[in-house]
Amino acid sequence: MPASITRNLVTGGAGFVGSHLIDRLMQAGEEVICLDNFFTGRKQNVAQWHNHPNFELIRHDVTDPIRLEVDRIWHLACPASPVHYQFNPIKTAKTSFLGTYNMLGLARRVGARLLLASTSEVYGDPLVHPQPESYRGNVNTHGIRACYDEGKRVAETLCFDYQRMHGTEIRIARIFNTYGPRMLPDDGRVVSNFIVQALRGEPLTLYGDGLQTRSFCYVDDLVEGLIRLMNGEHTGPINLGNPGEFTIRQLAERVRDRINPSLELICEPLPEDDPLQRQPVIDLARQQLGWEPGISLDQGLEPTIADFRQRLIDP
Ligand SMILES: NC(=O)c1ccc[n+]([C@@H]2O[C@H](COP(=O)([O-])OP(=O)(O)OC[C@H]3O[C@@H](n4cnc5c(N)ncnc54)[C@H](O)[C@@H]3O)[C@@H](O)[C@H]2O)c1
C-alpha cells in the first residue's frame, strides 16, 4: 500500500453520521477502518464496502483501548439520541470519557490527528440564542441528559488537555441536529419520529406546544463540514449545523404534508430538560472552513423519507 494513502479510523462508523462519512472517505480512495460495538450502528450501513480492499470493519468497544496504525481518527462513537443514551446512562458517560481518553491515547501514540464529534448539547438549555462557540452553556449536571451533555463536555476538555500536554492534534466539531437516510426508526429523534409515524398512518406527536425550535442539517452538508475541519488548520470548537430555524410544529406539518396530509398532530408533555431553542451561529465555520449548509429542509426530507419508506414499507 503506498504511504500516501491516508489511513482513517472512524469510531462509530456503522452509525448514521459515521457511515455517510465512510462513504465519502472511501469514494476519495482513502483507507478506512470502521470500528463499532453495534449498539446503535448496523453492519448494513457499511455493507457496500465489505469486500473493498481499502475497508476493514472491527467490532470493538471504545471503552477498551486498542492499538492500530492510523493517520486520522474520526471519533464519533457514542449513542446520540436520548432513547439510546439514556438506556444505560453510566455506559454513555463511560463511552464519552473513557472512549475519548482511549482514542486520544491512540492518537498520541501514533501521531494521528483526532476529530471529536461533540454536540450542541454542550450548550444545554441555552440562555443565549442563537449559540456561538464562545457561549459556555447551561447544562443541568444531574438531569437525565447530563450523561451525554457532560460526557461530551469532558471529552472536549480531554482533547484540549492532550493538545496542551502532549501536542496531540485535535479538531472539535459541535454538531447540531442532523438528519438523513440511515437514521434508526426507533431512535426517538424528532425527524425520524415524525417520518415513521406518518408512514405508519399514525398521528404525529408534538412534545409541549410544538413551538420549541430546532435547526436541522442534512447529513451530506455535515459530512462536508467534518472533512473541511479535519483537513484545515482550525482546532475548534466549531459549530456545524444549519442555521435555518423551524418550530417542531412546522417540521411536523412539512413531513405530514409530504406523506399523508390527513394525519392529526397531537401534543404530549415536554420531557425533562428538553431545550426550548437551538440554533447555531456558523460564522466561524464560514470564515475558517468556507463552509455553510447548502441543502434545504425540503430538499433533505425527500431522500430521508424515501429511505424510511424503503426500510419500513418495502424492505
Ligand atoms: N446526529 C446528530 O444529530 C448529532 C448531533 C450532535 C452530535 N452528534 C454526534 O455524532 C456522533 C455520531 O452520531 P450519530 O447520529 O451517527 O449516532 P449513531 O447512534 O447512529 O452512531 C453512533 C455509533 O457509535 C457506536 N457506538 C456507541 N457506543 C460505542 C462504544 N462504546 N464503542 C464503539 N462504538 C460505539 C454505535 O453503535 C453507532 O454506530 C456521536 O458522537 C454523536 O454524539 C450527532
Ligand as a Chemical Component Dictionary entry (heavy atoms), coordinates in Angstrom:
data_LIG
# 
_chem_comp.id                   LIG 
_chem_comp.type                 NON-POLYMER 
_chem_comp.pdbx_formal_charge   0 
_chem_comp.three_letter_code    LIG 
# 
loop_
_chem_comp_atom.comp_id 
_chem_comp_atom.atom_id 
_chem_comp_atom.alt_atom_id 
_chem_comp_atom.type_symbol 
_chem_comp_atom.charge 
_chem_comp_atom.model_Cartn_x 
_chem_comp_atom.model_Cartn_y 
_chem_comp_atom.model_Cartn_z 
_chem_comp_atom.pdbx_ordinal 
LIG N1  N1  N 0  -26.892 13.043 14.593 1  
LIG C1  C1  C 0  -26.894 14.175 15.260 2  
LIG O1  O1  O 0  -27.822 14.988 15.132 3  
LIG C2  C2  C 0  -25.743 14.518 16.175 4  
LIG C3  C3  C 0  -25.770 15.752 16.821 5  
LIG C4  C4  C 0  -24.717 16.072 17.667 6  
LIG C5  C5  C 0  -23.664 15.207 17.848 7  
LIG N2  N2  N 1  -23.665 14.017 17.205 8  
LIG C6  C6  C 0  -22.537 13.096 17.474 9  
LIG O2  O2  O 0  -22.121 12.462 16.286 10 
LIG C7  C7  C 0  -21.740 11.120 16.567 11 
LIG C8  C8  C 0  -22.499 10.169 15.672 12 
LIG O3  O3  O 0  -23.888 10.313 15.909 13 
LIG P1  P1  P 0  -24.981 9.527  15.062 14 
LIG O4  O4  O 0  -26.130 10.415 14.905 15 
LIG O5  O5  O -1 -24.352 8.915  13.885 16 
LIG O6  O6  O 0  -25.399 8.419  16.136 17 
LIG P2  P2  P 0  -25.485 6.829  15.982 18 
LIG O7  O7  O 0  -26.067 6.329  17.255 19 
LIG O8  O8  O 0  -26.144 6.474  14.702 20 
LIG O9  O9  O 0  -23.959 6.432  15.868 21 
LIG C9  C9  C 0  -23.132 6.181  16.971 22 
LIG C10 C10 C 0  -22.307 4.950  16.666 23 
LIG O10 O10 O 0  -21.403 4.716  17.743 24 
LIG C11 C11 C 0  -21.455 3.334  18.077 25 
LIG N3  N3  N 0  -21.090 3.213  19.483 26 
LIG C12 C12 C 0  -21.805 3.649  20.558 27 
LIG N4  N4  N 0  -21.131 3.379  21.692 28 
LIG C13 C13 C 0  -19.972 2.763  21.324 29 
LIG C14 C14 C 0  -18.875 2.220  22.034 30 
LIG N5  N5  N 0  -18.821 2.260  23.383 31 
LIG N6  N6  N 0  -17.872 1.645  21.333 32 
LIG C15 C15 C 0  -17.913 1.579  19.979 33 
LIG N7  N7  N 0  -18.936 2.070  19.247 34 
LIG C16 C16 C 0  -19.951 2.658  19.918 35 
LIG C17 C17 C 0  -22.879 2.925  17.772 36 
LIG O11 O11 O 0  -23.055 1.540  17.621 37 
LIG C18 C18 C 0  -23.153 3.706  16.492 38 
LIG O12 O12 O 0  -22.732 3.007  15.355 39 
LIG C19 C19 C 0  -21.999 10.890 18.054 40 
LIG O13 O13 O 0  -20.779 11.047 18.762 41 
LIG C20 C20 C 0  -22.961 11.982 18.414 42 
LIG O14 O14 O 0  -22.819 12.371 19.771 43 
LIG C21 C21 C 0  -24.694 13.636 16.382 44 
# 
loop_
_chem_comp_bond.comp_id 
_chem_comp_bond.atom_id_1 
_chem_comp_bond.atom_id_2 
_chem_comp_bond.value_order 
_chem_comp_bond.pdbx_ordinal 
LIG N1  C1  SING 1  
LIG C1  O1  DOUB 2  
LIG C1  C2  SING 3  
LIG C2  C3  SING 4  
LIG C2  C21 DOUB 5  
LIG C3  C4  DOUB 6  
LIG C4  C5  SING 7  
LIG C5  N2  DOUB 8  
LIG N2  C6  SING 9  
LIG N2  C21 SING 10 
LIG C6  O2  SING 11 
LIG C6  C20 SING 12 
LIG O2  C7  SING 13 
LIG C7  C8  SING 14 
LIG C7  C19 SING 15 
LIG C8  O3  SING 16 
LIG O3  P1  SING 17 
LIG P1  O4  DOUB 18 
LIG P1  O5  SING 19 
LIG P1  O6  SING 20 
LIG O6  P2  SING 21 
LIG P2  O7  DOUB 22 
LIG P2  O8  SING 23 
LIG P2  O9  SING 24 
LIG O9  C9  SING 25 
LIG C9  C10 SING 26 
LIG C10 O10 SING 27 
LIG C10 C18 SING 28 
LIG O10 C11 SING 29 
LIG C11 N3  SING 30 
LIG C11 C17 SING 31 
LIG N3  C12 SING 32 
LIG N3  C16 SING 33 
LIG C12 N4  DOUB 34 
LIG N4  C13 SING 35 
LIG C13 C14 SING 36 
LIG C13 C16 DOUB 37 
LIG C14 N5  SING 38 
LIG C14 N6  DOUB 39 
LIG N6  C15 SING 40 
LIG C15 N7  DOUB 41 
LIG N7  C16 SING 42 
LIG C17 O11 SING 43 
LIG C17 C18 SING 44 
LIG C18 O12 SING 45 
LIG C19 O13 SING 46 
LIG C19 C20 SING 47 
LIG C20 O14 SING 48 
# 
